[in-house]
């Protein structure tokens, strides 16, 4: 995992989980930019950073156009998130605090 980068709190459009930090899965130190993908640590939804780093749902077309290696990487991250929920419980409390 790369360095953690903070950004203005935005909520997962699927479950409402507040997110204000991201790291790059490939261990790079790059901060997220609009167009980058993410995975919600609460529900495992695939997301995309938009303008001002607000997270949005992926459209059907965006999923179809996603490179296969990116889809596989997001799938691995989602699987790890869901496995963590089964073994240690959900992330945070109802307000999203860790």
Secondary structure, DSSP 8 states (H G I E B T S, - for coil): ---EEEEEEEE-TTT--EEEEEE-TTS------TT-EEE-TTT--EEEE-GGG-EEE--HHHHHHS-HHHHHHHHHHHHHHHHHHHHH--SS-TT---
